[in-house]
Amino acid sequence: MRLATSPRFRFRTRSSRRASRDREAGDAVKRENQGVNVQHTQPTGYYFAPPSHWPVVGSTALFFIATGGVLLMNGHGVGWIPFSIGFFILVYMLFGWFGTVIRESEGGLFNDQVDKSFRWAMSWFIFSEVMFFAAFFGALWYARQYSVPWLGDLDNKLLWPDFSAQWPTPGPYGAQEFTPMHAWGIPAINTLLLLSSGVTVTWAHWALKKGDRANLIFGLALTIILGAIFLSLQAYEYMHAYSELNLKLTTGIFGSTFFMLTGFHGFHVTLGVTMLIVILFRSVAGHFKPEHHFGFEAVSWYWHFVDVVWLLLFIFVYWV
């Protein structure tokens, strides 16, 4: 009993208790740092990417592409040289930048907060794309609802007596006559293709969540094939429009809005197919896990966005 009241004994008791608490706290920190997934550990701090040269490389590529495009639009065949150089630099930049981010992700540098930042970034990117297409659809709506009726009213009858205020129209300046593209041909087939691709990419996502890598790869491959067929039919539609329907960029407001909307959408589909190919290779390499696959989710969000834009195009450009 005297030992229990001894200051030395009390000191040792407090020290042992403190050491026990320290060991428990250390074990808790170790368990927290280990995380749930062994392959994708949760770092304790927010990862800040080091300085990168890829934005400069991408800007250089866009400069060459823009220079070549301007030369080509002004009838200079030499424009293909800077355009091709810029294209290959852009492909090199995409492979390099994607590879850097993939290595950072697979190296366990991204925690939940970084994942949240990626989700917000992708959400804002898609929102900016929505505004991008909204401007073009707004131009189409303004031309149909305001410009064409205004040019056909009595005040302008003396200026353009032969102009008929109907849609589609080549405009009042006597542009060449053309035949609009019918909705229930290639556009309807392309609509079915993109809707089917939305189903297949969702199927692949479900397979990924269940850990079914075979169906994941199969669903992604089907989505890529459907997207490639869509682009092939779109290219054939353009050739048919130019050679047989006389539908060109120079055929008034309808021609310019038609190629502006469908052309930019085709570019986004091309970008989406490229990203899906990257996701397919990563899936084959075993990069994605049921609890760690935001790269797949981001591309699927983008692909569904492309599907929705095409539905609006089919309704307001081809059908109505």
C-alpha positions in Angstrom: 0.0 0.0 0.0 2.9 2.3 0.7 4.3 1.7 -2.7 1.0 2.7 -4.3 1.2 6.1 -2.6 4.9 6.6 -3.5 5.6 9.5 -5.8 8.1 7.4 -7.8 5.4 4.7 -8.3 2.9 7.3 -9.4 5.4 8.8 -11.8 6.0 5.4 -13.4 2.3 4.8 -13.7 1.7 8.1 -15.5 4.6 7.4 -17.8 3.4 4.0 -18.7 -0.1 5.3 -19.4 1.3 8.1 -21.5 3.4 5.6 -23.5 0.3 3.4 -24.0 -1.7 6.3 -25.3 1.1 7.3 -27.7 1.3 3.7 -29.0 -2.4 3.7 -29.6 -2.3 7.0 -31.4 0.6 5.8 -33.5 -1.3 2.7 -34.5 -4.4 4.8 -35.4 -2.3 7.0 -37.6 -0.8 4.0 -39.3 -4.2 2.5 -39.9 -5.5 5.8 -41.3 -2.5 6.2 -43.6 -2.8 2.6 -44.8 -6.4 3.3 -46.0 -8.9 0.8 -47.3 -7.2 0.0 -50.6 -3.6 -1.3 -50.4 -2.7 -0.4 -54.0 -4.2 3.2 -53.7 -3.1 4.5 -50.3 -4.5 7.7 -48.9 -1.7 10.3 -48.5 -2.0 12.6 -45.5 -1.5 15.9 -47.4 -3.0 17.5 -50.4 -0.9 16.8 -53.5 0.3 19.8 -55.5 1.6 19.0 -58.9 5.1 20.2 -59.7 5.8 22.8 -62.5 5.0 21.2 -65.9 6.1 22.0 -69.5 3.0 20.4 -71.0 0.9 23.6 -71.1 3.6 25.3 -73.1 3.8 22.3 -75.5 0.0 22.4 -75.9 0.0 26.1 -76.6 2.7 25.6 -79.3 0.6 22.9 -80.9 -2.5 25.1 -81.0 -0.4 28.0 -82.5 0.7 25.8 -85.4 -2.8 24.4 -85.9 -4.3 27.9 -86.0 -1.6 29.2 -88.4 -2.2 26.2 -90.7 -6.0 26.6 -90.5 -5.8 30.3 -91.4 -3.5 29.6 -94.4 -5.8 26.8 -95.6 -8.9 29.0 -95.3 -7.2 31.6 -97.5 -6.4 29.2 -100.2 -2.7 28.5 -99.4 -2.0 24.8 -99.7 1.2 25.2 -97.7 -1.0 25.5 -94.6 -1.1 21.7 -94.4 2.5 21.8 -93.2 2.0 23.9 -90.0 -1.4 22.2 -89.4 0.1 18.7 -89.5 3.1 19.8 -87.3 0.7 21.2 -84.7 -1.5 18.1 -84.8 1.4 15.8 -84.1 2.7 18.1 -81.3 -0.9 18.0 -79.8 -1.0 14.2 -79.9 2.4 14.1 -78.2 1.3 16.6 -75.6 -1.9 14.6 -74.8 0.0 11.3 -74.4 2.6 13.0 -72.2 0.2 14.9 -70.0 -2.3 12.0 -69.6 0.6 9.7 -68.8 1.9 12.1 -66.1 -1.5 12.3 -64.4 -2.0 8.5 -64.7 1.4 7.8 -63.0 0.5 10.3 -60.2 -2.8 8.5 -59.6 -1.5 5.0 -59.7 1.4 6.1 -57.4 -1.1 6.9 -54.7 -0.5 10.7 -54.6 -4.2 11.6 -54.8 -6.3 11.5 -51.7 -10.1 12.1 -51.3 -9.7 15.9 -51.4 -7.8 15.7 -54.7 -10.5 13.4 -56.1 -13.1 16.0 -55.1 -11.1 18.7 -56.9 -11.0 16.6 -60.0 -14.8 16.1 -59.9 -15.4 19.8 -59.5 -13.0 20.5 -62.4 -14.7 18.1 -64.7 -18.1 19.5 -63.8 -17.1 23.0 -64.6 -15.5 21.8 -67.8 -18.7 20.2 -69.0 -20.6 23.3 -67.9 -18.3 25.4 -70.1 -19.0 23.1 -73.0 -22.8 23.5 -72.3 -22.3 27.3 -72.6 -20.2 26.8 -75.8 -23.0 24.8 -77.6 -25.7 27.1 -76.1 -24.2 30.0 -78.0 -24.4 28.1 -81.3 -27.9 26.9 -80.6 -28.8 30.5 -79.7 -27.5 31.7 -83.1 -29.6 29.1 -84.8 -32.7 30.1 -82.8 -32.1 33.8 -83.5 -31.7 33.2 -87.2 -34.9 31.1 -87.5 -37.1 33.2 -85.2 -35.9 36.7 -85.8 -33.6 37.2 -88.8 -35.4 35.3 -91.4 -38.9 36.7 -90.7 -37.4 40.2 -90.5 -35.7 39.9 -93.9 -39.0 38.7 -95.4 -41.3 41.4 -94.1 -42.7 44.3 -96.2 -39.9 46.7 -95.3 -37.3 44.5 -97.0 -39.4 43.4 -100.0 -38.0 46.1 -102.2 -34.4 45.0 -101.4 -35.0 41.3 -101.9 -38.2 40.8 -103.8 -37.5 37.1 -104.5 -36.6 36.2 -100.9 -39.0 33.8 -99.2 -39.0 33.9 -95.4 -38.9 30.1 -94.8 -36.5 27.7 -93.2 -34.2 26.3 -94.3 -33.0 29.2 -96.5 -29.8 30.2 -98.3 -30.4 33.8 -97.4 -31.4 36.9 -99.4 -28.2 37.4 -101.3 -28.9 34.9 -104.1 -26.8 32.0 -102.8 -26.9 28.8 -104.7 -29.9 26.6 -104.0 -29.4 23.5 -101.9 -31.2 20.5 -100.5 -31.3 20.1 -96.7 -30.2 16.8 -95.1 -33.2 14.6 -94.3 -33.5 13.6 -90.7 -34.6 10.0 -91.3 -31.5 8.8 -93.1 -28.0 8.9 -91.8 -28.9 11.3 -88.9 -31.4 8.8 -87.6 -28.9 6.0 -87.8 -26.3 8.2 -86.0 -28.8 8.9 -83.3 -29.4 5.2 -82.7 -25.6 4.7 -82.6 -24.9 7.3 -80.0 -27.9 6.3 -77.9 -26.6 2.7 -78.0 -23.1 3.9 -77.1 -24.5 5.6 -74.0 -26.0 2.2 -73.0 -22.7 0.3 -73.6 -20.6 2.8 -71.6 -23.1 2.6 -68.7 -22.9 -1.2 -68.9 -19.1 -1.0 -68.7 -19.4 1.2 -65.6 -21.7 -1.3 -63.9 -19.2 -4.0 -64.7 -16.4 -2.0 -63.2 -18.3 -1.4 -60.0 -18.9 -5.2 -59.7 -15.2 -6.0 -60.5 -16.1 -7.7 -63.8 -13.2 -6.7 -65.9 -14.2 -8.8 -68.9 -17.5 -7.0 -69.4 -15.8 -3.7 -68.6 -13.4 -4.1 -71.5 -16.1 -5.5 -73.8 -18.5 -2.6 -73.0 -15.7 0.0 -73.6 -14.7 -1.7 -76.9 -18.3 -1.6 -78.1 -18.6 2.1 -77.2 -15.5 2.9 -79.1 -16.7 1.0 -82.2 -20.1 2.7 -82.1 -18.4 6.1 -81.8 -16.1 5.3 -84.7 -19.0 4.2 -86.9 -20.8 7.5 -86.0 -17.8 9.5 -87.2 -17.5 7.5 -90.4 -21.1 8.1 -91.2 -20.7 11.8 -90.4 -17.8 12.1 -92.8 -19.9 10.4 -95.5 -22.8 12.7 -94.8 -20.5 15.7 -95.3 -19.2 14.4 -98.6 -22.8 13.7 -99.7 -23.9 17.2 -98.7 -21.1 18.9 -100.6 -21.2 16.8 -103.8 -24.9 16.0 -104.2 -27.0 18.3 -102.1 -24.9 21.5 -102.7 -25.0 22.1 -99.0 -21.8 24.0 -98.1 -20.5 26.6 -95.7 -21.3 29.2 -98.4 -25.0 28.3 -98.8 -26.3 31.0 -96.5 -27.2 30.9 -92.8 -28.4 27.4 -92.9 -25.1 26.0 -94.3 -23.0 27.9 -91.8 -25.1 26.9 -88.8 -25.4 23.3 -90.0 -21.6 22.8 -90.4 -20.8 24.9 -87.3 -23.0 22.8 -85.0 -22.4 19.4 -86.5 -18.7 20.0 -87.1 -18.0 21.1 -83.5 -20.0 18.1 -82.2 -18.0 15.8 -84.5 -14.8 17.2 -83.0 -16.1 16.5 -79.5 -17.1 12.9 -80.5 -13.5 12.5 -81.8 -12.1 13.7 -78.5 -14.5 11.4 -76.6 -13.4 8.4 -78.6 -9.8 9.2 -78.0 -10.4 9.4 -74.3 -12.3 6.1 -74.4 -9.4 4.5 -76.1 -7.1 5.7 -73.3 -9.6 4.3 -70.7 -9.7 1.0 -72.5 -5.9 0.6 -72.4 -5.9 1.5 -68.7 -8.7 -1.0 -68.0 -6.7 -3.7 -69.8 -3.7 -2.7 -67.6 -5.8 -3.1 -64.5 -5.7 0.5 -63.4 -9.3 0.9 -62.2 -10.8 -0.5 -59.1 -14.5 -0.5 -57.9 -13.7 2.2 -55.3 -11.1 4.1 -57.4 -12.0 4.9 -61.0 -12.7 8.7 -61.4 -10.9 8.7 -64.7 -13.5 6.3 -66.1 -16.3 8.4 -64.6 -15.0 11.6 -66.0 -14.9 10.2 -69.6 -18.4 8.6 -69.2 -19.8 12.0 -68.1 -18.3 13.6 -71.1 -19.7 10.9 -73.4 -23.2 11.3 -72.1 -22.9 15.0 -72.6 -22.0 14.4 -76.2 -25.1 12.2 -76.5 -27.4 14.9 -75.2 -25.9 17.5 -77.6 -26.5 15.2 -80.5 -30.2 14.7 -79.5 -30.7 18.4 -79.6 -28.9 18.6 -82.9 -31.1 15.9 -84.4 -34.3 17.7 -83.2 -33.5 21.3 -84.1 -31.1 21.0 -87.0 -32.3 17.9 -88.9 -35.9 17.3 -87.9 -37.8 20.5 -86.9 
